[in-house]
């Protein structure tokens, strides 16, 4: 069974997703434990996969015993196994957290929520692990359709936001499919490795350029890279917080992964950066997006909306790293996929905690009583915010560091300036909140002083926050930011540098 | 001097960690003032002892080093207690003990709120400062430098008034921008040199650059470390930050934080670029000009301040640039003098701030115009103030004279007369803005009799000790800590290109 492990995670998630609505007909309560079990198992398997890949090199699995290029192949190399772990781990924490929040956010909809979540994760894992371009499209549809659902079950405006994303997402997927069609006509193959070998023979064919452009535009929409980000702010804001916390760290990252995979591992570095300099275009758009997202984030009055715009900026970091098309930029981009998943996961989960506790996440109404009531959540928020700003020793600093090195390597000072300015803009919009949460006097006279900012005991309770399931995931996720930061060199050396695309 | 021997030791690590471990302990004892103060004092004493243990080795050219692990491929998070690091760490950790005692008197005297946050942040700041001192490479330096920025923020906004919060914002804007520039400079350096390890005499080796590139890189560095060193025009966060409680102004904004800035300037000049590059591209002239202008302007601005702490802040701005000037002149005596001034200015200025705080706690007076006759009720405090002020004006036998003498000598060694003139003028200006305070305090009669006398022992004793130190170090700069020997050794290693 173990040699099947590449295919195990998507299948496990798919089968659980299908069985949840059936098993939960009588008792809606079983949905949560089932989803948790599946998620935990997928974390375990994907970690196991990482170690196998680490020890034995890339793993492949041929569906139905059909060998590529005829059959569908699943490939676990250091990159895909790594991204799979990131996705599954973050998803696990969000699911853990959801037990405390779903009663408020999505009352009575827990069964569809968990089924959709698992379907969403199945799609994500499938996209990551597949070595077949068309199979990727199939998983992309599973992934996107469940994402529309996850957004749509939110508050009143959510269906509109979901519909908007549905339109844009479908256009994106169609672009990808169109590009894939072009590619298939020229190369006659759908297997990534196979296409990669055939492509150099037909680089001159204009259809290849068209295919590349279509695929990048399509995935660019999914990744919400500027200026294709229009669907994102509403979707993140109006989706239930628990969905936002799932979609923000995972949704766009998977698309970023596909872009990395398609650009560097299918078309080849040389082609995308020299023959058809699409990476330059991506880098410049990403740079604009970083500034655009950060500036708009500063203007937002609602926390989730602010985080959504901040996501646009952070996706820009990943885009910039991809666009630099050199090893350091690539390291920065892949590391930032991990870092941003953890940071945004933490931040959206804290937004969820705020909404549960206070019924809103309106920045102007924050005051110092918030951290007295949610000391640990706010401490986690602070840590994640410092990481977003990019202060050492948090993980965010190192994304910035590698991207800065990459920009200098490329000799592009504008990009370097953008990265640094963006971290200052991040500081502006996060300290605006931190100032309120730690310093703004509450409107009503609040008793109890002498509370340190780092979450001290409240009278009576040891922890200060009643609900462990709301607090622990947030604290663990944000604390990991420190660990990732301090030991990032191990991740970079053992995982990311093992699969620097050829020709960089 | 022979090439120093480097040995692996965990002492630098513990010296950094002690107060970092104390911070959570302080937080856990939030309900027990005594326990909280105990942790602070214990941490400060242990920290100082650990640093002091490194002193004999550093003097003998044996350098303790500790490497954590690789933090980015090819770059380790590493500590190295070289002579310069031990020098700075001694000053910061030694004065922390006195500041802790003083702080206890201060916060009790004013019944401050949020003492837990105060002491915990203080402890983290000191960890970061020692980290800055012992950083073996630029990335480690940036690491602790940024932690220092963030850990100081809660202390700046401690009072949580509107003014404090806006000062905090200003502080963050300046320091975080500086941090960004420093990161850019570090990344660029790594790209050019392929290493970030500090090396006396410069780390670039025989890398080649265009003049434009090296000037830009130097400007990035100076932008990065210059903010904390408060060179003009990057200084204006410092007077604003005076809104913080006085012990914070005393230790952090006269010693730890700002000295981390000038420490950074010296590291950049002597251990990143090195004298050869500085001379070759005229960077030393640029730096000396900035420092010279800052010295004069800051002294002039100090005249205008009626708020005592503001006046001291502008005085700090001026004196920090003495050190920068010493580094820029790059002659043996100027470097020695500049480094000595790190220590001397620290003991003198901390005395003055301690005095300002004692006056504030006991009499709630902040303005110089309100201090008529205060020397009669606070003779010890104002006596110490006089010692510090006289020293800053560069009058013997206080320690300020020694460093200034060396600086003057150094400017002649460098073949420049203008810096010497600036130093002399600045001495006069210093005397000019301190004299009225002393005159008022001792010779004018108070409009209404003062109700109280001296502040508590916890406050008076530390300030007497620092005043005494200023005097003793003026008589014998090598007393206790061998500051002079250390400074001369550092200066020699930078100029002699001896690789530690």
Interface residues (C-beta under 8 A of the other chain):
Chain A: X386 X389 X391 X392 X393 X397 X398 X400 X401 X402 X404 X405 X408 X409 X416 X420 X421 X423 X424 X427 X431 X435 X439 X449 X450 X451 X452 X453 X454 X456 X457 X486 X487 X488 X489 X490 X492 X493 X497
Chain B: X27 X30 X31 X69 X70 X71 X72 X73 X77 X113 X114 X115 X116 X117 X120 X142 X143 X146 X147 X149 X150 X154 X157 X160 X165 X168 X169 X172 X173 X176 X177 X179 X180 X181 X183 X184 X187 X188 X190 X191
